[in-house]
Amino acid sequence: MKKIYFLMLLFAVFKVHAQDEAAVSVVKNQFKINVLFPGFVYEHGFSEKNTLYSEATVGLGTSHSDYYAESDTYVAIGITEQFRHYYNLQKRANKGKRTERNSGNYLAFNATYYTKPIAGDKAYFNYVPSSTVAVIWGLQRTYKKRFNLEFSAGPGVNFSKVETKFAFPVNFTLGWVIGK
């Protein structure tokens, strides 16, 4: 009889431990509002660790003219699509850290289209729409009251009708997750 109780206790402990080790998963649908650079984000989780991230935002950019030997800062609208792979959700959960609302680190394939700038410092810069394709590393954290912070950066290529050049897109956002 003692053996049966011991086996039941062992089974119960194993079952509880197995439930603690349950896989952590990304959120199926998540909407965000960015306030630092105004914009809207929709992130759709389509597997346990992968999402499709879509963003429309107003952002800052820089351009350099070799002819004038000057740089310009401008404001443009950007439309971004990313395929994200969150690689450390389980590790964060095991350490007792937050994983809610996709709080984790990720690697992503990033594609961004920039419209013609809506404002800039110098009139003589030849602005044209451009696109950037990059591989980026990033982190996203969603805290209490759904405050969201995100940072990403990585090497890529920017191309337009005029030229193709190396780019290093950097993104930092502050905002809130909205909805359920």
N, C-alpha and C positions, 0 to 999 in steps of 0.2 A: 504494500500500500504506500509506503514511503517513497518507493521508486516512482510510482504514478504521480504523486504530488510533486516530486522533484522534476519529472519530465514535463508536467504541466507548467511549473514555474519557469523552467528553462525555455519552453515554447513561448510563454507569455513575454519573457524578457527579449527573446529573439524577434518576436512579432513587433514589439514596441520599438526596438532598435531598427528594424527594417522600415517601419513607418517614418522614423526620424531621417532615414537616408533617402526618402522619396525624392525623385528628381524635381528640381526647381525649374520652372518654365517661364518664358516671356509672356507678357500680357497679349491677349488676342487682338484687342483694339485699344489704341491710346491716342488721345488728342491733347495737344499742348498749345499754349499761347506763349510766344517769346516777347519779352518786353525790352531787353537791351537793344536789340535790332528787331523792330516789330515784324512779327511773322506768325504763321500758323503751321503746325506740324501734325501729321497723321502717321502713326506707326502701326503696321499690321504684322502681328506674329503669325507665321504660317508653319512653324515647327517649334520644337522645344527650345531651341537656342537661336533661331534665325528670324529676322524681321525685314520687312520692306519699309523704309523710312522715306516719307515724302514731305518736303518743306517748301513754302513760298515765303520769302522774307525780303526786307529792305536792308542792304548791307553796304559796308565801306570797302573800297578797293583802292589800289595804287597803280599808277602807270608811269613808265619812264621813257623819255624821248632822248635818243642818242643825238639827234639833230640839234635840239635845243639844249641838251645837257641839263634837263630839268625833270622833276617828277611831279606828278599830280595826284591828289586824292579826290575820289569821286564817290557818289552814291548811286547804286544801281539795284534793280530788282533781280533776285536770284531764285531759280527754281531748282531744287536739289532732289535727287533720287539716290538712295543708298541701299545696298544689300548688306545687312549687318549680321555678324556672327558674334553673339555674346559668349565668351569663352570661360568666364570665371564665376558664373552664378552659383554653382554648387559649392565651390570653395568658399565664397562669401557666406552662403547659408550655413555651412559647417562651422564657420567662425562666429556665427551669431550676428553677422552684419546684414543690413537691409538688402533685399533683392526685389522688393515691391516696385511695381511699375518700371521694370527693366533697369533697376539700379545695378549696373555692372560695367565691366570693361568690354570693349568690342573691337573687332577688326572689320573694315568695311571697304567695299568697292563703291566709290563716290563718282557721280556724274552731275555736274551743275551747269546750267545755262544762265548766262548773265545778259540782261537786256542792255540797250544803249543806256548810258548813265542819265539819270534825271537831274543831276547837279554835279559840278566840278569846278576846280580852281582856275584852270587855264583854258582859254577859248581856242587855242591853236592845236590842242590834242585831237587827233583823228580817232574818235570813239566809234567802235563798231561792236555789235553783239559778239560774244565769245562763249566758249564752252571749256570746261575743265574736267578732266578725267583723272582720278587719283586713287591711290590705295592709302587708307588712313587708319590710324589707331585712335580710339577715343574712349572716353568714360562718360557715363551718365549716372546722376544720382538724383533720386526723388526723396525729399525729406518730408517731415510731418507737415500737415496742411498742404501737401502736394506741391511744395516749392521745388522747382527743378533746376538743376545746374548741369551744364554739358560742356565738354571740351573735346576737340578733335584736331588732328594735324597729320599731314603726310605728304609724300612726294607725288607729283603728277605732271600732266602736260596741259597747257592752255593753248587753244587754237581758235583762230578767227579767219576771216577772209584775207587779212593783212599778213599775219605771221603765226608761227607755232613756236612756243617757248616753254622752258621748264617752269613749273609753278609749285608752290608749297602752300596749299590752302590751310588756313588755320581758322577754326570756328570756336567761338565761346558764346554760350547763350545762358540767359537767366529767364525763367518763366514759371508757369504753373500748368500742371496737368489738370485738364477739365473733364467733366463727365464722371461716370462711375468707375 
